[in-house]
Amino acid sequence: MLHFEPGAVILSPAQPEAEGLYVVFGGAVRLEQDGQAVAWLEPGEAFGYPSLLGQQPPRLTVRAEGEAACLLLAKEAFRRLLEKPSFALFFSARLAERLRLLQPAALSLPDLGQPAGEVAEAAVWLEEGASVAQAARRMRERGVSALLLKTPEGLAILTDRDLRNRVLAEELPPSTPALQVASAPAKTLPAVSPLYEALAYLEQQGIHHLPLTEGGQVVGLLTDRLFLRRWLQTPLGLLRRLEQGDLGPLQDYRERLQAIVRQMLAAGFAVPAITRQVSLLNDALTRSLLRRAEARLGPPPCPYAWLALGSEGRTEQALLTDQDNALAFQEPAAKPYFQALAQAVLEGLLEAGFPPCPGGFMADRWCYALPEWATRFQQWLENPEGEGLLEAQVFLDFRSIAGGLSPEPLHGYLRQAGKSRAFLTALARSALAFAPPLGFLGRIHWEGGQVNLKKGGLAAIVALARVYGLEAGSLARPTPERLRAAAEARLLPREEAEDLSEAFLFLAHLRLKHQLEALSRGQPPTNRVAQSSLSPREQQMLRQVFWRIRQAQQALAERFRLPMPQVRSRRFGL
């Protein structure tokens, strides 16, 4: 145990190399660069290893903040431990990699709304005249459970189930022609069919393999994998009912959706996979409500677009929150019809558990013909201040989910926004208002033993990504995709984009986990999490995430020459 007096220098760029790995045991230490404090470390946090890994002088000065005590692992012992892969990975990892290490391995889940052809396997063909023995060998060699055959009448399919039930069970000889026991004609679907539709078709037909076609040619084979059967049954069943117009008791929608989210999180699915499925279900609910309203009001007099805004527009909503939507239509004279349509849908969403938006961002108020939308977007771009800037930020995340009206005219204004330095500067200034909850010595400021994961955390990253995504000319809505686009456009260092993306996913996962725990206790879900409910490791990573957000805000402020509110910070290696 090493003890240091207040202000004592523990590490300095003047020394050749750190003596070992230091772990703060008591008190706190301050990291300085060019005489400026850039971070503080508390008990359980380590320093000195960047110097050891690089075998070079420390980059930062480390000074005792008051009396401090540290444990020291000698450099020789540290280097021996580096031979263990898990130890080496942890201490060589950037923030993004540490956050990935903290989370359990996530299952990958395809988007139920994407074209089925995108997740299909390559089809394996069997030559004409082949025997069942040759077919079995081909399946074994290629590691597949089905083969396709061309016949004069069309397409046939031979599966492992066919070999079991029609060959072995019937004691047919190995020389039996494969075509004799194959299923013909094979059932097919277009490759552009939504995945949920293809999976539903598999279930309805009682089959496990589905050839997908494009231009009359087979382009892939969709198989009913075990994980799809096990984990997609609940969301798939609900989605099918919604798309077929079976709304059922709308009051049950919230509870059913929460059960799906809880099941998927417990199964190990990553937050983006969960929010994609939730968005797909919410979209299907809205479309079903629109069809019901159209059946009562009559056909729409002109094309329209129902727009999802906010987190739903970004496909980042996991549990039901306020309604955020709008309506655009082609002909100004059709406004009375679409106001009635909007009112009918909003009433259905309210019944399904979506409370009204306190800010009034709902389709009964925001219901305009394209020329009116054009005027509003132009006003936001020309005068990005006050209420207008707030409105602009909400509508920058819009996503069209129903109706035949192309959103391309509105996309044109997004492209204009990305080219307007004045508008981007106003957005950047607004993004800096989401201050991470860091207080004295860079510690997390716990309000009543809690911290708000949205304010200064999720909202801050969303705002940063919105600015950079627009500047990059990207029409992407999800926050990680905007950050990726900014990195590809070289507006952000790739490392910073990855850190912010992983920080966003870490915060979203943490919030969702605690919201579900609150629901299980009969309490309403909130954005706040109690310090007592977080493990020491989670608290450390949360603090580093807030610091990383502050650093990104500092970089944004410098890019747009804006004053940085509160604490000055820089990039540093912990």
N, C-alpha and C positions, 0 to 999 in steps of 0.2 A: 504494500500500500504506500503510495506516494502522497504527501501532503504539501499543499502550496499556499503561500500567503496571498492576500488580495493583491491583484495586479501582477503577480509573478508570471514570467514568460515560460511556458512549458515547451513550446515548439517555435522555431523561428526559421525563416528562409536563409538565415546566415549560417545555420549548421548544415553539415554535409548530408545527413540522413536521419530520420526519426530513429530513436533507440528501440522502438517496438510499437506494438499496438496498445494504445491507451483507451481505457474504458472509464468514463466518468462514474465515480462511486458515490460522491457526495458533493453538494454545492452545484456550481455551474462553471463552464468555461466559455470564453468569448473567442470567436474566429474573426480575425482582422485582415484587411487587405488595404495596403497603402494608408494605414492608420485609421481606417474606417471599419466599424463593426459590421459584419455581414451576416452573422448567425450566432446563436448560442446553443450549446449542447448541455443536456441535463443528464442525471443518472440513468445509466443503461445505454447511452449513446457512445459511439467509438470515434476515434480520430487517429491520424498518423499513418493509416494504411495506404493512402495514395503515394506517400513518400516511399514506403517500403516496396510497394508494387513497382514503382518506377525507378527505384534505387537512385533517388535524386533528392535534393533539398526540399523541405516542405514548401508548398506554394503559399501558405497562409501562416500568419502568426497566431498562435493559440495562447491565450492569456487567462489566468484565473479570475473569475468574476466573484469577488469576495473570497472567503476561504474555500478551497476545493480539495477533493481527494480523488485520486485516480488509481485504478489497477493497471499494471503494466505487464503485457505479455512480450517477452524478449523477442527480438527480431528472428533469432534462430528457431525458436519454437513456432513463431508465426509462419515462417517459410516451410517448416515441416508439415504444418497443418494445411498449407496450400496444396499439398499433394492429394488431399481429399477433395474430390470434384465439387461436392456441395458447398464446402467451406470456401473454395476458390471462387466459385460462381457468385456467392453472396458478396464477397469483399471486392470483386472486380466489377460488379454490376452497376449500371447507371440506375437512376431512380425508376425508370420504366421497367427495368428488369427486376428490381427489388419488389415492385408492386405486383408483377406477375408471379414472383415466388411466393408472395403472401397469400395469393388466392389459390384455391384448389384447381386442379386441372379441369378445364371446362369442356363439356361435350359440344361438338359442333352440330348445329341444327340448320338445315336449309330453310330458306324463306318460303313459307307455304304459298306465297303469291307469285314466286318467280316461275318462269317457263319450266315445265317438267324436263325438257330436253337439256337444261343446264346441269341437272344432277343425274342424268341417265348414264348408264354404263355403255361401253362400246359393245355392239352386237357381235356375236361369234356365229359364223355360218357353218353349216354342214353340207358337204357336196351331195348332189343328187345320186341316189342309188346306194348310199352308205348304209351299213348294217347298224343294229342297236349296239353291238360290241364296239364298233368304230366310234359311235356316238358317245358311249360311256368313256372311252379313252380320250376323246377330244375334250369332254367336260373335265376330266381329271387333269389333263395337260394344261388347260387354260384357266382352271380354277373357277369355273362358272357352273351355274345350276340350270341353264337353259341354252338351247341352240335353235337357230332359225334355219328354215329350209325354203327354197323356192320351188313352187310346183306350177304346173300349167294353169291351175285354177287360181293361183295367188300365193299367199304367204301361209306357212305352217310353222308351228313351234313345238319343240320337243323339250320337256322338262325332266328333272330328276324324278319328280312325282310320277310322270308317265312311265319311266323305266321301272319304277317300283311297282306301280299298280297294274300296268298293262303288259309288262314283260315278265318280271320275276314272279308276280302273283299268279300269272296265267301259265307259267312254265314254258314260255316261248323260247326257241333256240336263239343263241347269239347271232345267228345269220339272218334273223328276221329283218326285213327292210325297216329302217328308222321311220320312213314316211308312213308305214302301215300303222304305227302306234302314236304318231304325232297328232296334235290338235290342229284341225284345219276347218275353215279358214281362221287364222289367228286374229284375235281382237286387237285393234290398234286405236291410237289417238294421235292428233297432230302434236308435234313437239312443242308448239307454242302454248298448249293448254296449261293453265295454272297448275302448279303441283298439287294443290288441294283437290282440284277436280280430278286429276289423274289417280290420286290415292283413293278418292271416293269411288271412282270407277273400278279400281282393283277390288275394293271391298264389295261393291254391288254385284260384280260378276263372279266373285269367289275365286279369283285367279291371283297369282303371285308374280307374274311377269307380264309386262306390257310393252310391246314394240311401239316406238314413237316415230312418226313419219313427217317428212317435209318434202313437198313437191312430188309426192308419190313414192319417195324412197325412204327406207328405214334409216334413221340417223342415230338410234340409240335404243337401249332397253332399260326400262324402269323396273326395279325389283322391290318387292315389299319386304324390306329389311326388318329384322327383329326390333331394332331400336325405334323404327318408324311405327310399328304396330304397338309397341309398349308405351311410347311417350307422346305420340301424336293423336291417340284416340280421342282424348278429351277435347283439345282445341279443334281437331278435325271435325268431330261430331257437331260441336257448336257452330263452327264455320259453315258446315253444310246446311244446317237448319236455317241460319241467317241468310245465306245466299239463295235458298229455296223459298224465302219469304216466311218461314215459320218463326215468328218472333217469340211465341210463347209468352209467359208472364214476364213483362219487361222488368218488374221489380226484382226478379231473380238474377238479372244479368250481372250486377255487381258481384254478388256472391259467387256465381259461377266463374267469373273472370278471376277473382281473387284465388279461387281454388286452383285454377290452371297455373297462375303465376307461382303459387306456393309449391305446386307439384314440380314445376320446371326448375325452380331455384333449388329445391331439395335434391333433384336429380343431377344437379351439377351443370346446368346450362348457363352460359354466360349472359350477362345483362343484355347486350345487343340482340342476342337470339330471342330473349324473352320479349323485349320491347317490339321487335319486328312482328312477333305473333300477336301481341296485344293490339298493335296498330292495324294489323290485318283484320282482326275480329271487330275492332271499333269501326273500321271502314265498312265492313260487311253489314254491321248493324245500321250504320247511317244510310247505306244504299238501300237496305230493306225498308227503312222508314221512308225514304224518298219514293220508292215504288208504291208503298201503301198510300202516301199522300197524293201521288199522281193518279192513282186509281180513283181517289175520291174527287180530286179537283179537275181531272181531265188531263189529256196530254199537254206537255209544256208547249207554249206558243213559239218558242225559239230555243236554240241550244243554250245550255248553262253549264257552270262549273261550281260544284260545292267545294269550298276550300277549307282544309284543316289548318289551323294556325298553332303557334307556340310549340310545346313539347310534342303534341300530336302531329303537327306538321313536320317536325324533325324526326318522327318515329322514335321518340325517346320517352314515351309515357308507359309506365308499367302498371300503376294502379290508377283507377279513375280519379280525375281531378276536375277542375272547372271546365265548362264548355269554352272552347276557343274556335270559332268558325266564321265563315263569311260566304257570300254568294255573289257570283258574277254571271251576267246573262248578256245576250247579244243585242236585243232591241229595247230601247228605253221605254217604249209603250207597254211592254209586258210586265212592268214593275208590280202592279197589283197582284198578278198571279203568283209571282215569286215571293212576295211578302207573305202571302197565305201559305205557300209551300214551306218557307222558312219557319213560320210559326208552328206548323204541324210537326215538322221534324224536331224542332227544339223541345216541344212538349213531350215527344217520345223519348228524346235523350234525357230529359229531366226525370221521366218515369223510370228510365233504366239506371239512374244513379248519377248522372252528370249534373252537378249543380250549376246554376247560372254563373257566368263570369262576372266578378265584382266590377271589373273595369268596363263592362259592356261590350266586349269584343265577341259579338254573336251575330248570326246571320239575319236576325230580325232588324237589327240596326245597320249592319254593314251589308246591305243588299243593293247593289248598283249595277247599272249597265256598263259595258266596257268603256264608253266615252267618259263616264263619271269616274271610273277607276283610274283611267289615264290622267284625268285632272288631279285627282288626289295624289297619285304617285309623283306627278310633276311638282306639286306643291311641297311634298316631303323632300324631294331632291333639292329644290331651290331654297327652301327655308327649314333646314334640319335643326329645329330648336323646340324646346318645351314639349307641349303635348303632341305636336307634330312628329317630333323625333321618337317619342314613346310609341306612337301609332306605327311609324315606319318600322321600328324594330320588331313589332309583333307581326307585321305583314311580310317582312323579309323572309320569314320561315314558312310561307304558305305552301301547301301541297294540294293539288287537285285530286279528289278521290271519287268524284261521280259527275255524271253529265257529259254531254258530247262537245262542249265548248273547249277549244284548245287554249291552254294558258300561255301560249307563246307570246301574245302581246304584252302580258304582264312580265314575262321573263325578260323582255327587252328592257324594262325599267330596272330590273336587277343588274343587267349588264351596264346600264348607265350609272347606277349607283357605284359599281366597282371602279368606274373611271373618274368619278368626281372626288377630287382631293378634299374639297370642303365637306362633303357628306361623310367620307371615311373618317375625317378628323373629328367630326361631331360624334360619330359612332365610337371612335376610340376614346374620346373624353367620357362618354357614357360608360364604357366598359371599365374605366379606371375607378368608377364609383363603387364597384363591388369589392370592398376591401376585405381581404382574408382576415379572420379573427385572431390576429397575433398582437400580443401586448408586450409588457415589460420583459426584457431579455429575449424577445422573440418567442416567448411561450404562447401556447394557445390560450386565448381569453375565453374562459368558461363562464357563461352567464347563467347563474343559478345552477352550476354543475352540469350545464349542457352547452352544446355548440350547434349552430345552424349549418347543416351541410350544404344547403342551397345558397344562402346568402354568403358571398365571398368565396364560395367553393364551386359548386356546379354552375351557378349563374355566371360567375366570373369567367369560367372556361368557355361557356356557351357564347358569351359576349366577345371574348377574344377571338374565338374561332369564326364568329360571324364577320368580324372586320377583315380578318386575313382571307377568309374564303371568298368574300366579295371582291377584295382587291386582286385575288388570283384569277378572277373571272369564272369561278366555279358556280354552277347552279345546284350543287349538292346541298342537302339540308342537314343530315346528321352531323353532329359536332366532330366525331373522329374523321369523317370524310372531308370536312372542310379543312381540318388541320393537315390532313394528308395532301390535299390540293395545294395548300400554302407551302408545304415543304417541297413539293414537286415544282412549284413556281419560284422556289428559292427566296420566298419572303420570310420563311422561318428556317432556322437550322433543323435538319432532320431529327437530331437528338432532342431538341426542344419540343417539336411537334409530337414525337413519340412519348415524351414525358407527360405532356399535357393530356394526350389521349388516354394514356394509362391512368393518370390521376383522375380523369373524368370517370372512367369505368370503375375505379376503386371507390370513389365517392358514391356513384350510383348504386353499386353493389351493397355498400355499407348502409346506405339509406333504405334500400329495398328490404334488406334483411331485418332491419330494426322496425320498419313499418309493418312487416308481416308479423313480427313478434308482438307489436302493439295490438294488432287486430286479433291475434290469438288470445290476448288478455281482455278483449272487449273494449279496447281503447281506440280512439280515432288515430289514424296514421298521420305523422307530421314530418317536417324536414329536420327536426331536432333529434339529437342523440345524446344520451347521458354519458358523462365521463366514466362513471362506475360500470357501465355496460361494455366498455371497450377494454380489450387486453392491453397490456403495456406495449406490445409490439404494434398494435393498431394505433395506439396513441402516438407512438414515435413516427409511424409512417404518415399519419394524419398531419402531424406538425411539418414534416418534410414536404408534403403535398401543398400545404398552405404557403410555405416558403417558396416553392417552385412557382406557384401562381403569382406571388408577389414579384418574383424575378421576371416572369413573362410580362407582367404589367409594366415593370420598369422599362423593359425593352420596347414595348409598344409606345410608352410615353416618349422615349427618345426618338423613335421612328417618326412620330407625328409632332415632335417638338412641343410636348405638353408637359405641364408641371405634374410631378408625381406626388399624389397625396400621401401623407404619413411617412413611414420609414423608408429610407433609401436602401436598396438592396442590389446585389450583383450575383452573378453565377459563381458558385463555389463547389469544391469537392469535399463532401463530408467523409 
